[in-house]
Amino acid sequence: MRAVLKASPRPGVSITDVPEPSPGPGEVLLRVVAASICGTDIHLYDWNPWARSRVRLPRVMGHEICGEVVALGEGAEGRARVGDRVAVESHLVCHRCPACLRGDFHVCAGTRILGVDADGGFAGLVALPAENVWPVGSEMAPAVAAAMEPFGNAIHACSYGELKGATVAVFGCGPIGCAAVAVAKARGAARVIAVEPNRYRLELAGRMGADALVEAGEGSAEAEVRRAAGGEVDCALEMSGASVAVVAATRSVRSGGWVALLGIGDQPTSLDLSQDVVMRGVTLHGVTGRRLFATWEETSGYLQSGAIDAEALITHRFAMADIEEAIRLIKSGRCGKVSLQP
């Protein structure tokens, strides 16, 4: 079958033939219907330091996936049915570490990620544990189903405090940040301020429901955020990982407020914990992945009810064979979520 393969330790990818997978015990085999590109895929494409330290080659890329179950491995009966249309949870957990044993699967010490540590879904077929598929039915658009995984990141980030009636600032309006804008509004936030240096993404955040847009410049945006808030900021959702944004997010919230940190930066961040956090009673939450599977239940509710228009976030579609063109578009910054079709 044809697949997007990271085959060599240098920038770029290959579109090439690879053997078709078969489902092992407890696994399902999916025919991929749609997929979407994540920042992690860009890291693999660029072969950045993180990818060099983590990924063993060759590797079929892709972890945001919608597929149809076409075969069941031994023991997978009852967990999925042939013909089911499903979205995919990309984190493969061990079920043995202390985190898993207490139910905190999202911080499993042995987490493996599809498309990073195991072959992923930028292909015609993908095999994965049956426990990692989430039925979506035939009415949800495949591109939306593939995007449920990153939407789940946004929902997880929004879950650490009460947002009803709150003023929320979202720092970084890539696809997950724009999703967080929509999630905050769906959870009842009174006012959402989007903070982003890229004008295209800032306008997309507006279409996703942001009440005020702050075009971040070279310096800190905290003063502009407070002005846009028209008062105190109760919560900041930091989705970029940029050091300047982490500091601005932490300093923008009111005393006693909270910050969800989901963005992963390239460099360490210097923050005055004594003055900016401890003495102001600010709570910081590190956010990784999705809570399995409470986050998926909430995501399904928002998308299936129409409370969130996920289609608005998907701005471009490409054939999977044209992934290089899609990646060039993503690097230009003039897109939201980019969908791929096999």
N, C-alpha and C positions, 0 to 999 in steps of 0.2 A: 504494500500500500504506500501511497505518497504521504510524506510527513514533513513538518518543519523540524529539522534536526540541527542541534548544536553539535557539530562534529569535530571541530578543531579549536585549539586554545588561542583564538584571535578574533577580532571583531567580525561580525557577520553570521549568517546562517546558511544552511543548505536546504533546498527542496529536493528530496530524494526518496527512493524506495527503501522501505524498512520492512522486516517481517511482520505479518499480522499477529497481534497478541491473542492469547486465549485465556479465558478466566480460570484462575486457580481456585483452590478450596475457599469458600466464603466470598468469592468475587463475582462480579458481573462484567459482561462485555457490552460496551456501549457503541452504537453507531453515532458518531459525532454529528449533530445537526447544526450547531453554532458554537462559537467560542469568542472570547474577547481578549484584548491585549492589556496586560498589567505592567506597571513599572518594573516588576521583577523580570519580565520578559526582555525589557530594554536593557537591564543589567546583564543578562545573559548574552544578548546581542552584542553589547559593547565589550563584554568580557572584562568587566570592571574588577577591582580588588575583591569585592564580596563574592562575585561569581567564581573567580579564580580559587578562592579559599574553600568554596562550598561544593561546587558542582563537579561530578565525575562524568567525563565524556566517554562515548557519545550519549546525548540525551535528547529525546523528543520533548519539545517545549510545550508550554500551555497548561494553565490550571483553572481558567474560568471557562466552564464547559456546560453546554446543554446537549443531552444525547437521548437516544432511544435504546432501551435494553433489548439486546438481540440474543443473548445467551446467558445462562447461569452456571456458575461453578458448583461443585459439590458443597452442599450445606448452605447455599444461598437461597434456597427455596423458602418462601415465607417472608423474606426481607425485600424482595422485588419480584416483579413479574415480567416476562417477555412481553414487549410492546409498550411498557411504561415509558412516558416522557419524563425525564428527570433533570434536575440541576445537580451540581456536584460540589460537595465540601472537599476542598483541596488538601486539608491537613489530615494526614494519616497518623493516628495516635496508637500508643503501645498498649494501653490498658493495664500496665503493670507498675508504672512509676507511682510515687506518692501522690502526685497531682491527679493522675487518672483515678487512683483508688478513692480519692475524696471527691471526685466528680468534676474537677477543674481540667477538663480535657483540652481546653484552649491553651493551657500552659504545660502540656505534656512535655516531659524532659526528652522524650525520644521522638518528637514530631518529625515526620518526613513529609515533604511537600511534593505534590504532583508537578511534573514539569521541571523540578529542581533535583529532587532526590530519587524520583521514580518517573518513568516515562509518562508524559502528559497527553493532552488532548488536541494539539495542533496536528491532527491526523484524521484518517477516516474512522479508526477504531481505537478505543482505549479500554484497558482492563483495570479495575480498581475494586476495593472492598465494597461489598453490598451495603454495608453500614454507612458509606459515604455518599449515597445517592438520596435525593430528596424529590419525591414525585411532585410534578407541577401541573399535570393534566395537559390537555390539547389546546386549551384556550389561551394560555400564556404564550406570547411570542417567543420563539427560541432565543433571539438576541437578548430579551429581557431575562429569560431564565438563566442564561450564561452569566448575566451581570448580577444575579442574586448574591453571589459570593462577595464581591466588593461592596454591594449595598449592605450586606451583613456587617462588614467592618464599620460602616457609618452608624448602623443601628447599635452595635456594641458600644461604640464611643459615646453615644447619646444616652446610654443606659445607666450611667453612674450617678445620676442625680435627677431631681424633679425639674422638668423643663416647662411645665404648664405655667403660663404667665410670666416666664423668665425672659430676660434679655440675654441673647446668646451671640457670641462672636466666633466665626469660623475662619481660621487662619489657614490659607492654602486651599484653592478651589480647583484642583484637579478633579477627576471624576469622583473620587471618594469624598472630597471636600464638598463638591456640589451635591452629592447624595446626602451628606450630613445636613446641608441647608434644608433640603426637603424633609428629612427625618425630624429635625428640630421643629419645623412648622407643624408637621403631622402630630408631634407629641404635645403641641399646644403652646409653643414659645410665642410670646407676645411680639417680640422684635428680634430679627436675625440680621446681623451685620456680617457681610462677606468681605474678607481682606485678602487681596491677591494682586501681584504686580502685573500679571498678564491680562490685558484688556478683554481679549476674547473669552477667557475663562471667567472673568469677573461678570461679563454680560450673561454668560451661561448660568452663573450662580443666581443672577437676577431672575432668569426664566424659571429656575428651580424654586423660587419663592423668597429670595433674600429681600428684606425691606430697605436695606441701605448697602451701598457699595463703597469700599475704601480701596483706592488704588495705591498699594504699598509702594514706597519709594526706597531710596538707599538707607534711610535711617529707620528708627523705631516708629511703628504706626500707632502706639498706644494712645497718644493724644487725639489723633484723628478718630480712633475707634470710640473713645469716650464721647467725642462730639457727635458722632453718628448715632450713638446709643441714646443721647439725650438724657443721660442719667447713668446709673451704675450698670455694669456688666456682671451678670450673675454667674455666667459659665463661659469658658473659652474651649473650643475644640481645635486642637492644633494638628493639622493634617499634612503639613509640608515637611517637617523635620529640619527646616532651616533654623540655624541658631538664633538669628535675629527675630524670627517669628516665635520661637519658644519663649524667649525673654519677654517679648511684647505681649504674648498671650498671658503669661503669668502675671505681669504687672498691670494688665488691663482689667482683670477681674477685681471685684470688690473684696474687701476684707470678709473672710468667711465663705468666699466663693470657691469654685472648683474648676480644674482644668483637666481635660482628657488629652493625653499625648499619644497619637497614633502614628504621626509622621516619623520616618527614620532618616536621619541626616547622615551626611558623609563625614562630618567632623564633630568632635565633642562640643557640648554647649557649656558656657560659663554662666552660672546663675547665682546670684547672692541669696542663698537659701535663708540666711538669718533675717534679712530685711524684706525680701520679696515673698517668702513663704511662711516661715515660722512666726514672725511677729505679726503677720496679717492673718494668720489662721487659714491660709489657702491650702486646699487639698489637691494633690496631684495624683492622677490615675494613669498608669501605663496601660495601654490597650493593645492587645495582639489577637489577631484572628477573630473568631466568632465563638460564642458560648454554644456548645453542642448539647442539645439542638434547640435550646430556647430562642436563640437569635434567629434561627431559620423559621421558627413558627411565627415570630413577629414580622419578619421580612415578608413571608407569604401573605400575612394578613394585610399589610400595607399595599402590596403590589396587586393582589387579587381583588381587593375592594376598590381600587382606584384612588385611594387616599394619597398615593404618590404616583406621579406619571414618570415611570422609569424610561419610557420611550424618548422623553425629552432629553435625557442624558446621552443617548446613543446618537451621535451626530454623523457618523460615517460608517460605511460597510464596504468590505473588500473580500474578494476571493482569497482563500488561505494562501494560494500560490503567489499572491501579490503582497505578501507580508512586508517585504522590504519597502515598498511604496507606503504602506500603512505606517511603518515605523518612522519613515521620514516625515510624514504628516504629524505624528505624535511629537516628534522632536521640534517641530516648528511651533508647537504650542497652540495651534489653531484648530483644536478639536476637543470634543468631550470623550466619551467612551467610544472606542473603535471596535466594531464587530467583524468577525471573520466567518466565512462560510466555506466548508470543504469543497 
